[in-house]
């Protein structure tokens, strides 16, 4: 504001209405008026010159709103406008002033050691209950340089200040505090504050705006964006000044020169984005459960949060997603039915759950159905199996030692096995395969009908003359199988000896294991309205018995309601197994095949399937006119399209991060779906439960 300070006494004498007004109110009045001055000009007739001079009066509509916001009278607003209107009309608006302020620090402040952002702890007094001096302010400080990736001002240099309590030795930082280690050889821990920080520390010297971390998280959920892609996007947009963007057409804008002189790398990396995602998710989870996030203070950033992520993974396995208690008009039907014998009309409810598998997964141990985690993502064996099998022939069911040759490295001296390895390597080097793999790796949402060799199944046939023939299935499908088939690692190489199950699908086949083995599939439980209740990883195969166990476990937590209908593409196999189980839990759960799979994948001659699993046998699944289905039974296939879009992100993750990421994406997806259900007036609600009491027992 360009008001001469010597004129202030005369202004107050002339306008006594201004005496009760604070400087904050005056500054806010000027900033608001500068932002809406174009709207003010439009309220005047066209013959009034508003380009060179401010209008004489503030319009009534804008004046009333400003008075309400600032808590001032209309007379005071008139006086403020008459005093500051010319200043308001010539000044930059409040948004540009803030940008100019940040540029001023970058141009000259950095040179003098003055930063636009200072990262202080949120308190100046020690907050530890056992501290003997909680009343004195901490003055022992340690200052470090830092880089902040901001939402509004690009890359900023900052000062990170640590404060230490002299009485108890607790070290306070911007995001967390570190108590002094009192036990001999004990490890120091970080305790994050309960309130979300404005800027999240993602590295030793790097911070990210909370708003950026939230945007990246939502982008991952909505667009299946990778961390590397988000980091590149930030560098090309947020890190560049608007003036550079306007002036560049054939070249990309350069980073400001001052940024290149920072003491640390100003480049946002993919691991910074991942750290922001993980920390924000863990902090939200800790706040929701009224706990403080605690992690080791020492060690590498990439593994620092593994224990906390693993704990969250175990809790979701035990309790499921919060939406396990969900019900709404989109997934529950209330209908009338006449009671047999009496003819009395009674009310009943039907809330189905739909299940399906999707072929995505993470690297796992080569030993069939071994569930132990790999130490590193590039390893082929878990530590236990590596001692026994690392030198074993790569052909399944062969236990002979590897005999390297000039052309082979992972098979024994059996000539047919050597030929299998040679043919597999030769296929992997072909131009078609390399091109298809490149195509799949570059897209976050691959078309699962596209012929990309990354999912092709290769097996071999050996005749009586030991001639090896390579077979390829470019379009494998995932299907639930019986335990007898699931326990046979060679079930994909030759037909199963057990009788054929109802679905007429080709079993998934295995190739010679030269590359890493991956887990078989993800199985999900979904309500017809789109709410995802639970997911589980199947290591060796989509065994129907495991799907049944997963379903029962998921609906046995407090607040969960057992489904009246279980819709599954291999429901006939599941029904037969459930009838043979010594478990009455499934007695009142009907099992049906969804209409699409029943028509296209199941035989009409299979009497058991048609008798017990035909959805047409259950009127509650059909509309009143009998011409359509009440529920969306294809919701699992539709959800698989969304889950499958994370293929390229998940394929190189180890189990802890893999499970944490998928669970967080499902949590966010459910939040988005709940809002959609509210918008459609389907009244999403939750069954009551005592989940908090159970969590306290588990922890």
SVG drawing of the C-alpha trace seen along z (x, -y; Angstrom):
<svg xmlns="http://www.w3.org/2000/svg" viewBox="-51 -16 82 109">
<polyline fill="none" stroke="black" stroke-width="0.4" points="0.0,0.0 1.4,-3.4 0.0,-5.5 2.5,-8.0 2.9,-7.1 3.0,-10.7 -0.6,-11.1 -2.0,-8.4 -2.8,-10.8 -4.7,-13.2 -6.6,-10.3 -7.6,-9.0 -8.7,-12.5 -10.7,-12.9 -12.2,-9.4 -12.7,-8.4 -14.6,-5.3 -11.2,-3.7 -10.0,-3.8 -11.4,-0.4 -10.1,1.3 -6.9,3.5 -4.0,3.5 -4.9,7.1 -8.4,6.0 -7.0,3.2 -4.6,5.5 -7.2,8.1 -9.6,5.4 -7.0,4.2 -6.1,7.8 -9.7,8.8 -10.6,5.7 -7.5,6.2 -8.7,9.7 -12.3,8.6 -11.6,5.2 -12.5,6.5 -15.9,7.5 -16.3,4.1 -15.6,2.4 -18.3,4.5 -21.0,3.1 -20.5,-0.5 -22.0,-1.8 -19.8,-1.6 -19.2,-5.4 -17.4,-5.3 -13.6,-5.1 -12.4,-2.3 -9.0,-1.7 -7.2,-4.8 -9.0,-5.5 -10.8,-3.6 -14.6,-3.9 -15.8,-6.3 -17.9,-3.8 -17.8,-0.1 -20.8,1.8 -23.4,2.9 -23.1,6.6 -19.3,6.7 -19.4,4.3 -21.9,6.4 -19.9,9.5 -16.6,7.8 -18.2,6.4 -19.4,9.9 -15.9,11.4 -14.0,8.7 -16.5,8.0 -16.7,4.2 -19.6,1.9 -20.7,0.5 -19.5,-3.0 -16.1,-1.7 -16.0,0.1 -16.9,-3.1 -14.1,-5.0 -11.5,-2.3 -12.5,-2.3 -12.3,-6.1 -8.8,-6.1 -7.3,-3.1 -9.2,-2.8 -6.5,-4.3 -3.8,-2.2 -6.0,0.9 -6.6,0.1 -2.8,-0.3 -1.3,2.5 -0.7,6.1 -3.4,8.5 -2.7,10.6 -1.8,13.7 0.9,12.0 2.3,10.3 2.9,13.7 4.7,14.9 6.7,11.8 7.7,12.2 9.0,15.7 11.0,14.5 12.5,11.7 13.9,14.2 15.2,16.4 16.9,13.4 18.6,11.7 17.6,13.4 19.3,16.7 22.5,14.9 22.4,13.4 21.4,16.7 17.8,15.7 15.3,18.3 11.6,18.0 10.8,21.1 12.0,22.0 11.3,25.5 11.0,25.2 9.5,27.7 5.8,27.0 6.7,26.3 9.3,24.3 8.9,26.1 9.6,29.8 6.5,31.9 7.8,35.1 5.9,36.0 9.0,37.2 11.0,34.0 12.0,32.0 12.1,28.6 8.9,28.3 8.4,24.6 11.6,23.1 11.8,22.6 14.5,24.6 17.4,22.5 19.9,25.2 19.5,25.2 21.1,26.8 20.5,25.4 20.8,27.3 20.1,26.5 17.1,28.2 15.3,28.3 11.5,27.9 9.4,29.0 6.4,26.6 3.1,26.5 2.9,22.8 6.6,21.6 8.5,24.4 11.8,25.5 12.8,23.5 15.9,23.5 15.0,23.6 16.5,23.7 15.7,26.8 16.1,26.0 16.4,28.7 15.8,27.8 17.1,29.9 15.8,30.0 18.8,29.7 16.9,31.4 15.9,34.7 17.9,34.6 14.8,35.0 15.6,33.6 12.6,31.8 12.4,31.4 9.8,30.2 8.1,33.5 9.0,35.6 11.0,35.7 13.7,38.2 13.9,39.0 17.4,39.6 18.3,43.3 18.7,44.4 19.0,48.1 22.5,49.4 22.9,50.2 19.2,49.2 18.1,47.8 16.7,44.2 13.2,43.9 11.3,41.1 7.9,40.2 5.9,38.2 3.6,35.5 -0.2,36.2 -0.9,33.2 -0.1,33.6 3.0,31.5 2.7,28.7 5.8,30.2 6.8,33.9 10.4,34.8 11.1,37.3 14.9,37.4 17.8,36.2 17.6,32.7 14.4,32.8 10.8,31.9 7.5,32.0 4.5,29.8 1.6,31.7 -0.7,30.6 1.7,32.1 1.9,35.4 -1.9,35.5 -2.2,34.7 0.3,37.4 -1.6,40.0 -4.9,39.1 -3.2,39.2 -2.0,42.7 -5.5,43.8 -7.3,42.1 -4.7,42.3 -2.4,45.1 0.5,42.7 4.0,44.0 6.3,42.2 8.9,41.6 6.2,40.1 5.0,37.8 8.5,36.6 9.1,35.8 5.7,34.0 6.7,31.8 10.0,30.9 8.4,29.9 5.6,27.9 5.7,26.9 9.5,26.3 9.3,23.8 8.3,20.2 5.3,19.0 7.4,16.4 9.6,19.2 6.6,21.3 5.1,18.4 8.4,17.7 9.3,21.2 7.9,23.0 10.6,25.1 12.5,25.8 11.4,26.6 11.8,23.9 15.0,24.0 15.2,24.1 16.0,20.8 19.7,20.2 19.6,19.8 18.3,23.3 21.3,24.8 23.5,23.3 21.8,25.0 23.9,27.2 21.9,30.3 20.4,31.8 17.2,29.8 15.9,32.8 12.8,34.5 13.3,38.3 10.8,41.1 11.9,42.3 11.0,38.9 7.5,39.3 7.2,42.8 8.4,41.6 5.8,38.8 3.1,41.3 4.1,43.8 4.6,41.2 1.3,39.5 -0.6,42.8 1.0,43.9 0.4,40.6 -3.3,40.6 -3.6,44.2 -2.0,43.3 -4.3,40.3 -7.4,42.4 -6.4,44.9 -5.2,42.3 -1.6,43.3 1.7,41.7 3.7,43.1 7.0,44.6 9.9,45.6 13.6,46.2 15.7,43.0 18.7,44.8 19.1,46.7 18.1,46.1 15.0,44.1 13.8,46.8 13.5,49.4 12.8,47.1 9.0,47.5 8.8,51.2 7.9,52.2 5.1,49.7 3.8,50.7 3.9,54.4 1.9,53.7 -0.8,51.9 -0.8,54.8 -1.4,57.3 -4.2,55.3 -6.0,55.1 -5.6,58.9 -7.1,59.4 -9.9,56.7 -10.3,56.0 -11.1,52.7 -13.5,50.4 -16.1,51.0 -16.5,54.7 -19.4,53.2 -20.8,51.4 -24.4,51.6 -26.4,49.4 -29.3,49.6 -26.9,50.5 -25.7,53.7 -28.6,54.7 -32.1,55.6 -35.1,55.7 -37.9,57.8 -41.2,59.5 -41.6,63.3 -44.6,65.4 -43.9,67.8 -44.5,71.5 -47.5,73.0 -49.0,69.8 -48.8,67.6 -47.7,64.8 -45.7,62.0 -42.3,61.6 -39.5,59.2 -36.1,60.5 -32.8,59.0 -30.2,60.0 -26.7,58.6 -24.4,60.6 -20.6,60.5 -18.8,61.0 -15.3,62.6 -12.8,62.9 -9.1,63.3 -6.7,61.1 -3.3,62.1 -1.1,59.4 1.6,60.1 5.1,59.5 8.3,61.5 8.4,64.5 10.6,67.5 11.0,70.0 10.0,72.8 6.4,73.6 4.0,72.0 6.8,70.8 5.5,67.7 8.7,66.4 9.8,62.9 12.8,62.3 15.6,60.3 16.0,58.3 13.7,57.8 16.2,59.3 16.7,62.5 15.2,65.8 15.0,67.6 14.2,66.7 17.2,67.0 16.0,70.5 15.4,72.0 18.5,70.4 20.7,72.7 19.0,75.8 17.9,74.9 20.2,72.1 22.1,74.7 19.1,76.7 18.0,77.2 15.4,74.6 13.1,77.1 10.2,77.9 10.3,81.2 13.9,81.6 16.2,81.8 19.5,82.4 22.4,79.9 23.1,77.2 25.8,78.1 26.8,74.9 27.7,75.0 28.8,72.4 25.1,71.7 23.2,72.6 23.6,71.6 20.5,72.8 19.8,76.4 21.3,79.8 23.1,82.0 19.8,83.5 19.7,82.8 16.0,82.0 16.4,79.6 19.3,77.9 17.2,77.6 14.3,76.0 16.7,73.3 18.1,72.7 14.6,72.3 13.4,70.1 16.4,67.7 16.0,67.6 12.4,66.7 13.2,64.0 15.6,62.4 13.2,62.2 12.1,58.8 8.4,59.5 8.9,60.4 11.2,57.5 8.8,55.1 5.8,56.4 7.6,56.2 8.7,52.7 5.1,51.7 3.7,53.3 6.4,51.7 5.6,48.2 1.9,48.2 0.4,48.0 -3.0,49.5 -2.2,52.3 -4.9,53.8 -5.2,57.4 -6.5,58.6 -3.4,57.3 -0.9,59.9 2.0,58.8 4.6,61.6 5.1,60.6 2.0,62.7 2.5,65.5 2.9,69.0 5.5,71.2 5.8,75.0 7.4,77.8 6.4,81.2 8.9,84.0 8.1,87.0 9.5,90.6 12.5,89.5 13.3,86.7 12.3,84.0 11.4,80.8 8.5,78.7 7.8,75.3 4.1,74.4 2.9,70.8 -0.3,69.6 -0.4,65.8 -3.8,65.3 -3.7,67.2 -6.7,66.8 -6.9,67.1 -9.5,69.5 -10.2,71.1 -9.0,74.7 -9.4,77.6 -6.8,78.4 -5.7,81.4 -4.7,79.2 -3.4,76.3 -0.9,78.6 0.6,79.8 3.3,77.4 3.2,79.3 -0.5,78.9 0.0,76.4 2.3,78.7 0.1,81.7 -3.7,82.3 -4.8,82.9 -5.6,86.4 -8.6,85.3 -12.0,85.1 -12.6,81.9 -14.3,79.2 -17.3,77.3 -15.6,74.2 -14.3,75.1 -11.2,72.9 -7.6,73.8 -5.5,74.3 -2.6,71.8 0.7,73.4 4.2,72.9 7.3,72.2 10.9,73.3 11.8,71.0 14.7,69.1 13.2,65.8 11.8,65.0 8.6,66.6 5.7,64.3 2.7,64.8 -0.3,66.3 -3.0,63.7 -5.0,61.4 -8.5,62.4 -11.0,59.7 -14.3,59.6 -16.5,56.8 -20.1,55.6 -22.3,55.1 -22.2,51.4 -18.4,51.3 -17.1,51.3 -14.0,53.5 -14.2,55.4 -11.0,57.5 -8.2,58.7 -5.8,61.6 -2.7,62.8 -2.6,66.4 1.0,67.6 0.7,70.9 -2.8,70.9 -6.3,69.6 -7.3,72.6 -11.0,72.6 -10.5,73.8 -8.3,70.7 -11.0,68.5 -13.6,70.0 -11.3,69.6 -10.6,66.0 -14.3,65.3 -15.2,66.8 -12.4,65.1 -13.3,61.7 -16.9,61.9 -16.0,63.2 -14.7,59.8 -16.8,57.6 -19.5,55.7 -19.3,57.8 -22.5,59.4 -22.4,62.8 -23.5,62.5 -26.7,64.3 -25.2,64.9 -21.6,65.7 -21.1,64.9 -18.0,66.5 -17.0,67.6 -16.1,71.1 -19.0,71.2 -19.9,74.8 -16.5,76.1 -16.8,73.9 -20.2,75.3 -19.0,78.8 -16.1,78.1 -18.4,76.3 -20.8,79.2 -18.0,81.6 -16.6,79.3 -17.5,80.1 -18.5,76.4 -22.0,75.1 -21.0,71.5 -21.7,72.0 -25.1,73.7 -27.1,70.5 -24.9,68.9 -26.1,69.5 -23.4,69.8 -24.0,68.8 -22.0,68.2 -22.4,64.7 -24.5,64.7 -21.7,63.9 -19.4,66.7 -22.3,69.2 -23.2,68.5 -19.7,68.3 -17.5,70.5 -19.7,73.3 -21.2,76.3 -24.9,76.7 -24.5,80.4 -23.0,80.0 -26.0,80.9 -24.6,79.9 -23.8,76.4 -27.2,75.9 -29.0,77.2 -27.2,75.3 -25.4,72.4 -27.7,70.9 -28.6,67.4 -32.0,67.8 -32.9,70.1 -32.9,67.1 -35.7,64.6 -34.1,62.1 -31.3,61.6 -33.7,60.6 -35.8,57.5 -39.5,57.5 -40.3,57.8 -37.9,60.7 -36.1,59.0 -32.8,58.1 -30.6,58.5 -31.1,56.5 -27.4,56.5 -24.3,55.7 -22.7,59.2 -19.9,58.1 -18.5,55.6 -15.5,57.8 -14.5,57.8 -14.9,54.1 -12.8,53.6 -10.1,55.8 -9.7,53.3 -8.8,50.7 -6.6,53.0 -4.9,54.2 -3.8,50.6 -1.2,50.9 0.6,53.8 3.7,51.8 3.9,50.2 3.5,53.4 5.7,55.8 9.0,54.9 7.7,54.4 8.5,56.6 5.6,57.9 5.5,55.3 5.3,52.3 3.1,54.2 0.5,55.0 0.6,51.6 0.2,49.8 -2.7,51.9 -4.5,51.6 -4.1,47.8 -5.3,47.6 -8.4,49.7 -9.0,47.5 -9.0,44.4 -11.0,46.0 -13.7,46.9 -13.8,43.3 -14.4,42.2 -17.0,44.9 -18.8,43.9 -19.1,40.3 -20.5,41.6 -23.1,43.6 -24.1,40.6 -24.4,38.5 -26.7,41.2 -28.7,41.2 -28.1,44.9 -27.6,44.1 -24.2,45.9 -24.1,46.8 -22.2,49.1 -23.2,51.9 -22.4,51.3 -19.3,53.1 -16.8,53.1 -13.8,52.9 -11.9,50.4 -12.1,52.8 -10.8,55.7 -7.9,53.5 -6.8,52.7 -6.6,56.4 -4.7,57.1 -2.1,54.4"/>
</svg>
